[in-house]
């Protein structure tokens, strides 16, 4: 079922045939409140005691379809403890008042798999004819969650609500899973009140990003349709002031917490670094950034909303989208993308659709110019000195790029009036499965231009770089940068490149969304890339001191030749 590796002091656990990067420490035995201890004893007692071994093998090993074939997954320590805490809440009569609690596990730590492990364990181990209603508030998240469960082989038939009528039909029937957008909880045409779709008590509503949209009219309709259901909230960010009380009233207290810092310390996610590039092109009007972020916060804008945006913030919008600024960013992006150490996938986040397409065109031009320059430089070097440039040239020749934005009515005509031709990009989005191609680390599609799509719930472990040129804040900012924090072979960290000055608000975002449940300070969770220079200097000093303690002078060693030292 799993492999436990130990040298007596350090221990790692992973599934059979898992790559090294997917092995993790097992720090706690039974409860999250335990002090985390990395030891062979902890791993043995947490996994190999008879009752825990049987629980792990039965309920915390899964198989998922992925590009290239079936993979085996083993729950990590935080997932197993969190799921079992949710099971305890379900079994506890004191908590069976419809509020099972809030399950806060930070972005990138495997929330979807935790949902899968929880629902499957309930079906196996808790008496009842259970139905799980999986609720999200965005079509993209609904599709991704449905596909994850389908890839795990637990969804049989089409159980994703396509309309309000279809949702009511599904809820009136007896299914193990029903997937729906919360917006589909509305009365039949002409009706004022939401009818009761099921009065069963063995229904559990699992709400993803529970605090975001669960208090609207649609949420009231959901509760009217399922009056005896239990509600379990999942979230990747903590509840903030204004959300806490309302969320408690609907879902209850936290039942499992796994925050940003813990996930990095446990190697469940990789650390993130940020880099401010071309600061002279960044927007420094704080009021503009705040107001614009409010408009952009909810989701991708349609063409009418983009026009309103351009009118309301005419001066500032022109500053962000002026051709010379975008052209300079395009040249910098190409040089940076090609010259990175780990050549993972990358996303460029633009302010709107039109700018995303313009940046694609400008990067195309800069791409050809940079490739020509590299070929010219390589031609002037001896063959033995060309290896590095030849690798960059081959990488550039192979790499594909694409625009991925949501579709809207009359977009071709409206964007054409703004001098943007989206037609070939839209056709490619329709003809090509760009999502699956971007997820495939071996695919040559390596750079995507977006403005809101793929910024939440879209997991691409090989994605290592996010280029930000869209004002954002708070929850949306944290969700976006988390696209780069997934674990992947040879990926030491994720990098956030800031072109618009977003990280002026990083400190406040981290204080809210990356602090622990007790309000612990999130210092140094995301570091400036320049801090690595100081870390390197410190490491070199430690190395020199260490060698000196053994009477080894590195300067003398460097000057020595042959065997004379």
C-alpha positions as CSV (number, residue, x, y, z in Angstrom):
1,X,0.0,0.0,0.0
2,X,2.8,2.4,0.8
3,X,6.6,2.7,1.3
4,X,8.2,4.0,4.6
5,X,11.8,5.1,4.3
6,X,14.0,5.9,7.3
7,X,17.6,6.2,8.3
8,X,16.7,6.0,12.0
9,X,16.3,9.7,12.6
10,X,14.4,11.0,9.5
11,X,11.5,9.2,7.9
12,X,9.5,9.7,4.7
13,X,6.3,8.0,3.5
14,X,4.9,7.7,0.0
15,X,2.9,5.4,-2.2
16,X,4.5,2.5,-4.1
17,X,6.2,3.8,-7.3
18,X,5.8,7.4,-6.2
19,X,8.6,9.8,-7.3
20,X,10.9,11.0,-4.6
21,X,9.2,14.5,-4.5
22,X,5.9,12.9,-3.5
23,X,7.4,11.3,-0.3
24,X,6.5,13.3,2.8
25,X,7.1,13.4,6.5
26,X,4.6,11.8,8.9
27,X,4.7,14.1,12.0
28,X,1.6,13.3,13.9
29,X,-0.1,10.1,15.0
30,X,-3.8,10.8,15.8
31,X,-4.6,14.5,16.1
32,X,-3.5,17.8,14.5
33,X,-3.0,19.3,18.0
34,X,0.0,17.0,18.6
35,X,3.5,18.5,18.4
36,X,5.0,17.6,15.0
37,X,7.8,15.1,15.5
38,X,9.8,13.6,12.6
39,X,10.9,10.2,13.7
40,X,10.6,6.5,12.7
41,X,8.5,5.9,15.9
42,X,6.0,8.6,14.9
43,X,5.6,7.1,11.4
44,X,5.3,3.6,12.7
45,X,2.8,4.4,15.3
46,X,0.8,6.7,12.9
47,X,0.7,4.2,10.0
48,X,1.6,0.7,11.1
49,X,-0.4,0.1,14.3
50,X,-3.0,-2.5,13.2
51,X,-6.1,-0.3,13.3
52,X,-4.3,2.6,11.5
53,X,-2.8,0.3,8.9
54,X,-6.2,-1.1,8.0
55,X,-7.7,2.4,8.0
56,X,-5.0,3.7,5.7
57,X,-5.1,0.8,3.2
58,X,-8.9,0.8,3.1
59,X,-9.7,4.5,3.0
60,X,-6.6,6.6,2.1
61,X,-5.2,5.0,-1.0
62,X,-6.6,6.0,-4.3
63,X,-6.1,5.5,-8.0
64,X,-6.5,8.4,-10.5
65,X,-6.4,8.6,-14.3
66,X,-3.8,11.0,-15.5
67,X,-2.1,11.8,-18.8
68,X,0.2,8.8,-19.3
69,X,-1.9,6.3,-17.4
70,X,-3.2,5.3,-13.9
71,X,-1.4,6.7,-10.8
72,X,-1.6,5.6,-7.2
73,X,-2.0,8.2,-4.5
74,X,-1.6,8.0,-0.7
75,X,-3.1,10.5,1.6
76,X,-0.6,12.8,3.3
77,X,-0.5,13.1,7.1
78,X,-2.6,16.3,7.1
79,X,-5.2,14.8,4.8
80,X,-5.7,11.6,6.8
81,X,-6.0,13.5,10.1
82,X,-8.3,16.1,8.6
83,X,-10.6,13.6,7.0
84,X,-10.8,11.5,10.2
85,X,-11.7,14.7,12.2
86,X,-14.6,15.3,9.7
87,X,-15.7,11.7,10.2
88,X,-15.7,12.2,14.0
89,X,-17.8,15.3,13.6
90,X,-20.3,13.3,11.4
91,X,-20.6,10.6,14.1
92,X,-20.8,12.9,17.0
93,X,-24.5,13.5,18.0
94,X,-23.6,17.0,19.4
95,X,-22.4,18.1,16.0
96,X,-25.2,16.5,14.0
97,X,-27.2,19.7,13.9
98,X,-26.5,20.2,10.2
99,X,-23.1,21.9,10.8
100,X,-20.2,19.5,10.4
101,X,-17.6,22.3,10.4
102,X,-15.0,24.1,8.2
103,X,-12.1,22.2,6.7
104,X,-9.3,24.8,6.0
105,X,-6.4,23.3,4.1
106,X,-4.3,25.8,2.2
107,X,-4.1,26.0,-1.6
108,X,-2.1,23.3,-3.2
109,X,-2.3,20.9,-0.3
110,X,-4.8,18.5,-1.9
111,X,-8.4,19.7,-1.0
112,X,-10.0,17.8,-3.8
113,X,-8.4,14.5,-2.7
114,X,-9.4,15.2,0.9
115,X,-13.0,15.5,-0.4
116,X,-12.6,12.2,-2.2
117,X,-11.1,10.4,0.8
118,X,-13.9,11.8,3.1
119,X,-16.8,10.8,0.9
120,X,-15.5,7.3,0.1
121,X,-14.8,6.6,3.8
122,X,-18.3,7.7,4.8
123,X,-19.8,5.4,2.1
124,X,-17.7,2.5,3.5
125,X,-17.7,3.1,7.2
126,X,-20.7,5.2,8.3
127,X,-24.2,3.7,8.2
128,X,-26.6,5.3,5.8
129,X,-27.6,5.6,2.2
130,X,-25.4,8.7,1.7
131,X,-25.6,11.3,-1.1
132,X,-23.0,14.0,-1.4
133,X,-23.9,17.3,-3.1
134,X,-20.7,18.9,-4.3
135,X,-21.2,22.6,-4.6
136,X,-19.0,25.3,-6.1
137,X,-19.7,28.8,-7.4
138,X,-17.7,28.8,-10.6
139,X,-18.2,26.7,-13.7
140,X,-14.5,26.1,-14.0
141,X,-14.3,24.7,-10.5
142,X,-17.4,22.6,-11.0
143,X,-15.9,21.0,-14.1
144,X,-12.5,20.4,-12.4
145,X,-14.0,18.8,-9.3
146,X,-16.3,16.6,-11.4
147,X,-13.4,15.5,-13.5
148,X,-11.3,14.7,-10.5
149,X,-13.9,12.4,-9.1
150,X,-14.5,10.9,-12.5
151,X,-10.8,10.2,-12.9
152,X,-10.9,8.4,-9.5
153,X,-13.7,6.1,-10.9
154,X,-16.3,7.0,-8.2
155,X,-18.7,8.8,-10.5
156,X,-20.8,6.6,-12.7
157,X,-23.0,8.4,-15.3
158,X,-23.6,12.1,-15.8
159,X,-24.2,13.6,-12.4
160,X,-23.2,17.2,-13.1
161,X,-26.2,19.4,-13.1
162,X,-26.6,21.2,-16.4
163,X,-29.6,23.3,-15.4
164,X,-31.8,24.1,-12.5
165,X,-34.4,21.5,-13.7
166,X,-31.7,18.9,-14.1
167,X,-30.4,19.7,-10.6
168,X,-33.9,19.2,-9.0
169,X,-34.2,15.9,-10.9
170,X,-30.9,14.7,-9.6
171,X,-31.7,15.6,-6.0
172,X,-35.0,13.9,-6.2
173,X,-33.3,10.7,-7.3
174,X,-30.9,8.4,-5.4
175,X,-27.4,9.2,-6.4
176,X,-24.2,8.9,-4.4
177,X,-22.8,12.1,-5.9
178,X,-24.4,15.2,-7.4
179,X,-22.2,18.1,-8.7
180,X,-23.7,21.6,-9.1
181,X,-23.0,25.3,-9.2
182,X,-24.7,27.1,-6.3
183,X,-26.4,29.4,-8.9
184,X,-28.5,26.4,-10.1
185,X,-30.4,26.3,-6.8
186,X,-33.3,28.4,-7.9
187,X,-37.1,27.8,-8.2
188,X,-38.8,26.5,-11.3
189,X,-39.7,29.2,-13.9
190,X,-42.5,31.3,-12.5
191,X,-42.0,30.1,-9.0
192,X,-41.2,32.2,-5.9
193,X,-40.1,29.6,-3.5
194,X,-37.5,26.8,-3.8
195,X,-39.3,23.4,-3.5
196,X,-38.0,20.7,-1.2
197,X,-36.0,18.4,-3.4
198,X,-35.1,15.8,-0.7
199,X,-36.0,15.6,3.0
200,X,-33.5,12.9,3.6
201,X,-31.2,13.2,6.6
202,X,-28.3,11.2,4.9
203,X,-27.4,14.0,2.5
204,X,-24.1,15.9,3.0
205,X,-23.5,19.2,1.1
206,X,-19.8,19.8,0.6
207,X,-19.2,23.4,-0.3
208,X,-15.9,24.4,-1.9
209,X,-14.6,27.8,-0.9
210,X,-17.4,27.8,1.6
211,X,-17.1,31.4,2.8
212,X,-17.2,33.0,-0.7
213,X,-20.8,32.8,-1.9
214,X,-22.8,30.7,0.6
215,X,-24.9,33.5,2.0
216,X,-26.8,34.7,-1.1
217,X,-30.3,33.9,-2.2
218,X,-28.9,30.8,-3.9
219,X,-27.6,29.6,-0.6
220,X,-31.0,30.0,1.0
221,X,-32.5,28.1,-1.8
222,X,-30.0,25.3,-1.3
223,X,-30.9,25.0,2.3
224,X,-34.7,25.1,1.5
225,X,-34.2,22.3,-1.1
226,X,-32.3,20.1,1.4
227,X,-33.7,21.0,4.8
228,X,-32.3,18.0,6.7
229,X,-28.8,17.9,5.0
230,X,-25.5,18.3,6.8
231,X,-23.1,21.0,5.6
232,X,-19.3,20.7,5.4
233,X,-17.3,23.7,4.2
234,X,-14.0,23.4,2.5
235,X,-11.7,26.4,2.0
236,X,-8.2,27.1,0.9
237,X,-8.0,30.4,2.8
238,X,-8.9,31.2,6.4
239,X,-12.1,33.0,7.3
240,X,-11.6,36.7,7.8
241,X,-13.5,39.3,9.8
242,X,-17.1,39.6,8.4
243,X,-17.0,36.0,7.2
244,X,-16.3,34.2,10.5
245,X,-19.6,34.6,12.3
246,X,-21.7,33.9,9.2
247,X,-19.7,30.8,8.3
248,X,-20.0,29.4,11.8
249,X,-23.7,29.8,11.7
250,X,-23.9,27.7,8.5
251,X,-21.0,25.3,8.8
252,X,-19.8,25.4,12.4
253,X,-16.2,25.7,13.8
254,X,-12.9,24.7,12.2
255,X,-12.5,20.9,12.3
256,X,-9.2,20.8,10.5
257,X,-6.6,23.4,9.9
258,X,-3.5,23.1,7.6
259,X,-2.1,26.6,6.9
260,X,0.3,28.1,4.4
261,X,3.4,27.8,6.6
262,X,2.7,24.2,7.6
263,X,2.3,23.1,4.0
264,X,5.8,24.5,3.1
265,X,7.4,23.1,6.2
266,X,6.0,19.7,5.4
267,X,7.0,19.9,1.7
268,X,3.3,19.5,0.7
269,X,3.9,22.6,-1.4
270,X,7.1,24.3,-2.6
271,X,8.1,27.7,-1.2
272,X,7.3,30.8,-3.3
273,X,9.6,33.7,-4.2
274,X,8.6,37.0,-5.9
275,X,10.5,39.3,-8.1
276,X,9.6,42.9,-9.0
277,X,10.7,43.5,-12.6
278,X,10.8,46.8,-14.5
279,X,9.6,48.8,-11.5
280,X,9.5,52.0,-13.6
281,X,6.6,50.5,-15.5
282,X,4.6,49.6,-12.4
283,X,1.4,51.5,-11.4
284,X,1.9,53.4,-8.2
285,X,-1.6,55.0,-7.7
286,X,-2.8,53.1,-4.6
287,X,-6.4,54.3,-4.9
288,X,-6.6,53.1,-8.5
289,X,-5.2,49.7,-7.5
290,X,-7.7,49.3,-4.7
291,X,-10.7,50.4,-6.7
292,X,-9.8,48.4,-9.7
293,X,-9.0,45.3,-7.7
294,X,-12.6,45.4,-6.3
295,X,-14.0,45.4,-9.9
296,X,-11.7,42.5,-11.0
297,X,-12.1,40.5,-7.8
298,X,-15.1,38.3,-8.6
299,X,-14.3,36.8,-12.0
300,X,-13.5,37.5,-15.6
301,X,-15.1,40.5,-17.1
302,X,-17.3,40.4,-20.2
303,X,-16.7,42.9,-23.0
304,X,-19.3,45.4,-21.6
305,X,-17.7,45.3,-18.2
306,X,-14.3,45.8,-19.8
307,X,-15.5,48.8,-21.6
308,X,-16.9,50.2,-18.3
309,X,-13.5,49.5,-16.7
310,X,-11.7,51.4,-19.5
311,X,-14.0,54.4,-19.2
312,X,-14.1,54.6,-15.4
313,X,-10.3,54.3,-15.0
314,X,-9.4,55.8,-18.4
315,X,-6.1,57.3,-17.5
316,X,-4.8,54.5,-15.4
317,X,-6.1,51.8,-17.8
318,X,-4.2,53.5,-20.6
319,X,-1.1,53.5,-18.5
320,X,-1.3,49.7,-18.0
321,X,-2.3,48.9,-21.6
322,X,-0.2,51.4,-23.5
323,X,1.6,49.7,-26.4
324,X,5.2,50.7,-25.5
325,X,4.8,49.4,-21.9
326,X,3.4,46.1,-23.1
327,X,6.1,45.8,-25.7
328,X,8.9,46.3,-23.1
329,X,7.2,43.7,-20.8
330,X,7.0,41.2,-23.7
331,X,10.8,41.5,-24.4
332,X,11.6,41.1,-20.7
333,X,9.2,38.1,-20.3
334,X,10.8,36.3,-23.2
335,X,14.3,36.7,-21.9
336,X,13.2,35.7,-18.4
337,X,11.1,32.7,-19.5
338,X,14.0,31.3,-21.6
339,X,16.7,32.1,-19.0
340,X,15.1,30.5,-15.9
341,X,16.8,27.6,-14.1
342,X,13.9,25.2,-13.9
343,X,12.0,25.5,-17.2
344,X,8.5,24.8,-16.0
345,X,5.2,25.9,-17.4
346,X,4.3,29.6,-17.0
347,X,1.2,31.8,-16.9
348,X,0.9,35.5,-17.9
349,X,-2.1,37.2,-16.2
350,X,-3.4,40.2,-18.0
351,X,-5.9,42.8,-17.0
352,X,-8.5,41.8,-19.7
353,X,-9.0,39.7,-22.8
354,X,-7.9,42.3,-25.2
355,X,-4.6,42.8,-23.4
356,X,-4.1,39.1,-23.1
357,X,-4.3,38.8,-26.9
358,X,-2.1,41.8,-27.5
359,X,0.5,40.4,-25.1
360,X,0.5,37.1,-27.1
361,X,1.2,39.0,-30.3
362,X,3.9,41.1,-28.7
363,X,5.6,38.1,-27.2
364,X,5.4,36.4,-30.6
365,X,7.4,39.3,-32.0
366,X,9.9,39.4,-29.1
367,X,10.2,35.6,-29.3
368,X,11.4,35.7,-32.9
369,X,13.8,38.6,-32.2
370,X,15.3,36.9,-29.2
371,X,15.6,33.5,-31.0
372,X,17.4,35.3,-33.9
373,X,19.8,37.0,-31.5
374,X,20.6,33.7,-29.7
375,X,21.2,32.0,-33.1
376,X,23.5,34.8,-34.1
377,X,25.5,34.6,-30.9
378,X,25.7,30.8,-31.1
379,X,27.1,31.0,-34.6
380,X,30.0,33.1,-33.4
381,X,31.1,30.6,-30.7
382,X,33.3,27.5,-30.9
383,X,31.2,24.3,-30.9
384,X,32.3,23.3,-27.4
385,X,31.1,26.6,-26.0
386,X,27.7,26.5,-27.6
387,X,25.9,23.9,-25.4
388,X,24.0,26.4,-23.2
389,X,22.9,28.5,-26.1
390,X,21.9,25.5,-28.2
391,X,19.7,24.3,-25.3
392,X,17.9,27.6,-25.1
393,X,17.5,27.7,-28.9
394,X,16.0,24.2,-29.0
395,X,13.7,25.1,-26.1
396,X,12.4,28.2,-27.9
397,X,11.9,26.4,-31.2
398,X,9.8,23.7,-29.4
399,X,7.7,25.9,-27.1
400,X,4.1,26.6,-28.0
401,X,2.1,29.5,-26.6
402,X,-1.7,30.1,-26.4
403,X,-4.4,32.5,-25.2
404,X,-7.1,31.0,-22.9
405,X,-10.0,33.3,-22.0
406,X,-13.7,32.8,-21.4
407,X,-16.1,33.1,-24.4
408,X,-18.8,35.7,-24.6
409,X,-21.4,36.9,-27.2
410,X,-20.2,39.2,-29.9
411,X,-16.6,39.0,-28.6
412,X,-15.1,38.8,-32.1
413,X,-16.9,42.0,-33.3
414,X,-16.4,43.9,-30.1
415,X,-12.7,43.1,-29.8
416,X,-12.2,43.7,-33.5
417,X,-13.4,47.2,-32.9
418,X,-10.6,47.6,-30.4
419,X,-8.1,46.4,-32.9
420,X,-7.8,42.8,-31.5
421,X,-8.4,39.7,-33.5
422,X,-9.5,36.9,-31.1
423,X,-11.0,34.7,-33.8
424,X,-8.0,32.4,-34.4
425,X,-7.4,32.1,-30.6
426,X,-11.1,31.2,-30.0
427,X,-10.9,28.6,-32.8
428,X,-7.9,27.1,-31.2
429,X,-9.5,27.0,-27.8
430,X,-12.5,25.2,-29.3
431,X,-10.4,22.7,-31.4
432,X,-7.6,22.0,-29.0
433,X,-7.7,20.5,-25.5
434,X,-5.5,23.2,-24.1
435,X,-6.2,22.4,-20.5
436,X,-5.1,18.9,-20.7
437,X,-2.1,19.8,-22.8
438,X,-1.0,22.4,-20.3
439,X,-1.3,19.9,-17.4
440,X,0.9,17.4,-19.3
441,X,4.6,18.3,-18.4
442,X,5.9,16.6,-21.5
443,X,3.7,18.7,-23.8
444,X,5.3,21.6,-25.7
445,X,2.5,24.0,-24.7
446,X,4.4,25.9,-22.0
447,X,3.3,29.5,-21.8
448,X,-0.4,30.6,-21.5
449,X,-1.9,34.1,-21.6
450,X,-5.0,34.5,-19.3
451,X,-6.9,37.2,-17.5
452,X,-9.0,35.1,-15.1
453,X,-9.3,31.6,-16.3
454,X,-7.2,28.9,-14.7
455,X,-6.4,31.1,-11.7
456,X,-8.5,29.0,-9.2
457,X,-8.7,25.2,-8.8
458,X,-6.5,24.5,-11.9
459,X,-3.7,22.3,-10.8
460,X,-0.6,22.1,-13.0
461,X,2.3,20.8,-10.8
462,X,4.9,21.6,-13.5
463,X,3.8,25.3,-13.5
464,X,6.7,27.2,-11.8
465,X,6.3,30.9,-12.9
466,X,3.4,33.3,-12.7
467,X,3.8,36.7,-14.5
468,X,1.4,39.2,-13.0
469,X,0.2,42.3,-14.9
470,X,-3.3,42.5,-13.4
471,X,-4.1,44.4,-10.2
472,X,-5.5,42.1,-7.6
473,X,-5.6,41.6,-3.8
474,X,-6.5,39.4,-1.0
475,X,-8.1,36.1,-1.7
476,X,-7.7,36.4,-5.5
477,X,-4.1,37.2,-5.2
478,X,-3.4,34.3,-2.9
479,X,-5.3,31.9,-5.2
480,X,-3.4,33.1,-8.2
481,X,0.1,32.8,-6.8
482,X,-0.7,29.3,-5.5
483,X,-0.8,28.1,-9.1
484,X,3.0,27.9,-8.7
485,X,3.3,26.2,-5.4
486,X,2.6,22.5,-6.4
487,X,5.3,19.9,-5.9
488,X,7.0,18.6,-9.0
489,X,10.3,16.7,-9.7
490,X,13.3,19.1,-9.8
491,X,11.1,22.0,-8.9
492,X,12.6,23.7,-5.9
493,X,10.2,26.7,-5.7
494,X,7.6,28.7,-7.5
495,X,8.3,32.3,-8.8
496,X,5.9,35.2,-9.0
497,X,7.1,37.9,-11.3
498,X,5.4,41.2,-10.6
499,X,5.0,43.7,-13.5
500,X,2.1,45.9,-12.1
501,X,3.1,46.4,-8.5
502,X,0.7,43.8,-7.0
503,X,3.1,42.9,-4.2
504,X,2.7,46.3,-2.6
505,X,-0.3,44.6,-1.1
506,X,1.4,41.2,-0.5
507,X,2.1,41.9,3.2
508,X,-1.6,42.7,4.0
509,X,-2.7,39.7,1.9
510,X,-0.4,37.4,3.8
511,X,-1.4,38.8,7.2
512,X,-5.0,37.9,6.4
513,X,-4.7,34.7,4.3
514,X,-1.5,33.1,5.3
515,X,-1.5,33.5,9.1
516,X,-2.3,30.5,11.3
517,X,-5.6,30.0,13.0
518,X,-4.2,31.7,16.2
519,X,-3.2,34.7,14.1
520,X,0.5,33.8,14.0
521,X,2.6,36.1,11.9
522,X,3.3,34.9,8.3
523,X,6.8,36.5,8.1
524,X,9.0,35.1,5.4
525,X,6.4,32.8,4.0
526,X,6.9,34.3,0.5
527,X,10.4,35.8,0.1
528,X,11.8,38.4,-2.2
529,X,14.0,36.5,-4.7
530,X,16.9,38.9,-3.8
531,X,17.0,37.4,-0.4
532,X,18.5,34.2,-2.0
533,X,21.7,36.2,-2.6
534,X,22.1,36.8,1.1
535,X,21.3,33.1,1.8
536,X,24.0,32.1,-0.7
537,X,26.6,34.4,0.9
538,X,25.7,33.0,4.3
539,X,26.1,29.4,3.0
540,X,29.5,30.2,1.5
541,X,30.7,31.7,4.8
542,X,29.5,28.6,6.6
543,X,31.4,26.4,4.1
544,X,34.6,28.4,4.5
545,X,34.4,28.2,8.3
546,X,33.7,24.5,8.2
547,X,36.7,23.8,6.0
548,X,38.8,26.1,8.1
549,X,37.9,24.0,11.2
550,X,39.6,21.1,9.5
551,X,42.7,23.2,8.4
552,X,41.6,23.4,4.8
553,X,42.2,26.8,3.2
554,X,39.9,27.1,0.2
555,X,42.0,30.0,-1.3
556,X,45.2,27.9,-1.2
557,X,43.2,24.9,-2.6
558,X,42.0,27.1,-5.5
559,X,45.5,28.2,-6.4
560,X,47.0,24.7,-6.1
561,X,47.6,22.6,-9.2
562,X,48.0,18.9,-9.6
563,X,48.5,17.0,-6.3
564,X,50.6,19.7,-4.6
565,X,48.0,20.8,-2.0
